[in-house]
Amino acid sequence: MEIYLIRHPEVNIDPGICYGWSDVGVSDDSLKFAVAKVLRNIPGNSGFNFYCSDLIRCRVLAEKISSGNIYYSSAIRELNFGNWEMKLWNEIPQDELNFWMEDFVNRNCSGGESYKELCDRVINFWNSLVKKDDDKIAVITHGGVIRSILCHVLDIPLKNAFKLKIDYAGISKLVIHKNLETVEFINK
C-alpha cells in the first residue's frame, strides 16, 4: 500500500493568525501551484482513493486532483485552537500562550485541544486507513496531522513534532508492506 500525505495549499489570510479549525480558503495562485505540484509528484492518480479533511482548504485541492472517490473526515482536521481561532498570535494573552507552550503535547489551548488529543484522533483514523484493501491512497490534510502520523510511524516523541517542516502542498510518501510502515520521502 502506498499512502501519500499532502498538505493543503497556502491559506488566504494575513500572516500570524491562528486558524486550526477555522474554515479559511486559499488563493487561486496557491491552489494552482499545489495542483501542479501534486500532479507532477504523484504518478498517475488513477486508482487512488482520496481521504480529505472536511475543511475547505483541503477540499478544494482534493476536488481538483481526484480521479476517484473522495472521503471527507473531521478526524484529520488541524489542531482545534478553541478561543484562539482567528486571533493574531500576538493578541493571545501571553500567560495563556506560555502555559500551553510549556507542554503543548498534554495541555489544551484555551477552549481547544492538546496536541496529544489531535494525535489520538489522527492515529485512530490512521489505524483504520492502513487496514483498508487499497493499493494507493492520498490523504489531503494539515501540517499538524501529517507531523503526528510521521511521529507515530517513526516513533518520534510528539514534543519533537515541530522539528519536522511540512510545507504548504508538501507531499510525504509512506509505504506499508507486510505490516512494515516505511517513509519513502517527506515534504517533496
VENQUIHU-V29860 format. One record per pair of residues at least 12 apart in sequence whose C-alpha atoms are under 10 Angstrom apart, sorted by sequence separation. I is the first residue (numbers start at 1). J is the second residue. If there is no record, write none. Layout:
BEGIN
i: (I,I)
j: (J,J)
END
This chain:
BEGIN
i: (11,12,13,50,59,97,103,104,105,149,172,173,174,11,12,13,50,59,84,96,97,105,147,148,151,172,173,11,12,13,58,96,100,105,147,148,150,171,172,173,10,11,12,50,146,147,171,172,173,9,10,11,12,50,147,148,170,171,172,9,10,12,49,50,54,55,144,147,170,171,8,9,12,48,49,50,51,52,53,54,55,92,144,146,147,169,170,9,10,11,46,47,48,49,50,51,52,53,54,55,58,143,147,167,168,169,9,10,11,45,46,47,48,49,50,51,52,53,54,144,146,166,167,9,10,45,46,47,48,49,50,51,52,53,54,55,143,153,165,166,167,8,9,45,46,47,48,49,50,51,52,53,54,55,122,123,143,144,150,164,165,166,8,9,10,38,44,45,52,53,54,55,122,126,143,164,9,10,52,53,121,122,125,142,143,146,150,9,35,39,51,52,53,84,85,119,123,142,143,146,149,8,9,31,35,39,82,83,84,85,118,119,122,123,126,142,143,146,7,8,31,34,35,38,39,81,82,83,84,85,118,119,122,142,143,153,154,6,35,80,81,82,83,84,119,120,141,142,153,154,31,32,35,36,80,81,82,83,115,119,123,140,153,154,25,26,27,31,34,35,79,80,81,82,115,118,119,122,123,153,23,24,25,26,30,34,80,81,82,140,6,23,24,25,26,32,80,81,116,119,139,150,21,22,23,24,25,31,79,80,81,115,119,138,139,150,4,21,22,23,24,25,26,79,80,138,20,22,23,25,26,79,80,138,79,137,150,78,79,80,137,4,79,80,79,119,136,78,79,135,146,77,78,135,146,76,116,75,76,115,116,4,8,75,77,78,115,3,8,12,75,76,77,130,2,3,4,5,6,11,75,76,115,130,3,5,8,10,74,75,76,8,9,74,75,76,131,8,9,75,76,130,7,8,75,76,7,8,9,74,75,130,6,8,9,73,105,106,8,21,105,106,7,8,104,105,6,22,104,105,6,21,22,103,105,20,21,20,21,22,19,20,21,22,19,20,21,22,19,20,21,18,19,20,24,18,19,22,23,76,77,78,79,18,20,21,22,76,77,78,79,18,19,20,21,76,77,78,79,18,19,20,75,76,77,78,79,17,18,19,72,77,78,17,18,19,70,71,72,73,76,77,78,17,18,19,70,76,16,17,18,19,70,75,76,16,17,18,16,17,18,66,13,15,16,17,14,15,16,17,18,16,62,62,51,62,61,62,60,61,58,59,58,59,57,58,57,58,49,57,48,49,50,51,52,53,54,55,47,48,49,50,51,52,53,54,55,47,48,49,50,51,52,53,47,48,49,50,51,52,53,46,47,48,49,50,51,52,21,45,20,45,53,45,42,61,58,20,20,3,3,2,1,42,1,41,1,3,8,9,38,42,1,2,3,4,5,6,7,8,9,37,38,1,2,3,4,5,6,7,8,9,36,37,38,1,2,3,4,5,6,7,8,34,35,37,1,2,3,4,5,6,7,8,33,34,1,2,3,4,5,6,7,33,34,5,6,7,34,5,7,30,31,7,30,5,6,5,5,5,5,41,38,37,10,11,9,10,7,8,9,10,6,7,8,9,6,7,8,9,6,7,8,6,7,8,5,6,7,5,6,7,5,6,4,5,6,4,5,3,4,5,3,4,2,3,4,2,3,1,2,3,1,2,1,2,1,1,1,2,4,1,2,3,4,6,7,2,4,5,6,2,4,5,6)
j: (23,24,25,62,71,109,115,116,117,161,184,185,186,24,25,26,63,72,97,109,110,118,160,161,164,185,186,25,26,27,72,110,114,119,161,162,164,185,186,187,25,26,27,65,161,162,186,187,188,25,26,27,28,66,163,164,186,187,188,26,27,29,66,67,71,72,161,164,187,188,26,27,30,66,67,68,69,70,71,72,73,110,162,164,165,187,188,28,29,30,65,66,67,68,69,70,71,72,73,74,77,162,166,186,187,188,29,30,31,65,66,67,68,69,70,71,72,73,74,164,166,186,187,30,31,66,67,68,69,70,71,72,73,74,75,76,164,174,186,187,188,30,31,67,68,69,70,71,72,73,74,75,76,77,144,145,165,166,172,186,187,188,31,32,33,61,67,68,75,76,77,78,145,149,166,187,33,34,76,77,145,146,149,166,167,170,174,34,60,64,76,77,78,109,110,144,148,167,168,171,174,34,35,57,61,65,108,109,110,111,144,145,148,149,152,168,169,172,34,35,58,61,62,65,66,108,109,110,111,112,145,146,149,169,170,180,181,34,63,108,109,110,111,112,147,148,169,170,181,182,60,61,64,65,109,110,111,112,144,148,152,169,182,183,55,56,57,61,64,65,109,110,111,112,145,148,149,152,153,183,54,55,56,57,61,65,111,112,113,171,38,55,56,57,58,64,112,113,148,151,171,182,54,55,56,57,58,64,112,113,114,148,152,171,172,183,38,55,56,57,58,59,60,113,114,172,55,57,58,60,61,114,115,173,115,173,186,115,116,117,174,42,117,118,118,158,175,118,119,175,186,118,119,176,187,118,158,118,119,158,159,48,52,119,121,122,159,48,53,57,120,121,122,175,48,49,50,51,52,57,121,122,161,176,50,52,55,57,121,122,123,56,57,122,123,124,179,57,58,124,125,179,57,58,125,126,58,59,60,125,126,181,58,60,61,125,157,158,61,74,158,159,61,62,158,159,61,77,159,160,62,77,78,159,161,77,78,78,79,80,78,79,80,81,79,80,81,82,80,81,82,80,81,82,86,81,82,85,86,139,140,141,142,82,84,85,86,140,141,142,143,83,84,85,86,141,142,143,144,84,85,86,141,142,143,144,145,84,85,86,139,144,145,85,86,87,138,139,140,141,144,145,146,86,87,88,139,145,86,87,88,89,140,145,146,87,88,89,88,89,90,138,86,88,89,90,88,89,90,91,92,91,138,139,129,140,140,141,140,141,139,140,140,141,140,141,141,142,134,142,134,135,136,137,138,139,140,141,134,135,136,137,138,139,140,141,142,135,136,137,138,139,140,141,136,137,138,139,140,141,142,136,137,138,139,140,141,142,112,136,112,137,145,138,138,169,169,142,144,129,130,130,130,171,131,171,132,134,139,140,169,173,133,134,135,136,137,138,139,140,141,169,170,134,135,136,137,138,139,140,141,142,169,170,171,135,136,137,138,139,140,141,142,168,169,171,136,137,138,139,140,141,142,143,168,169,137,138,139,140,141,142,143,169,170,142,143,144,171,143,145,168,169,146,169,145,146,146,147,149,150,188,188,188,167,168,167,168,166,167,168,169,166,167,168,169,167,168,169,170,168,169,170,169,170,171,169,170,171,170,171,172,171,172,171,172,173,172,173,172,173,174,173,174,173,174,175,174,175,174,175,176,175,176,176,177,177,178,179,181,183,181,182,183,184,186,187,183,185,186,187,184,186,187,188)
END
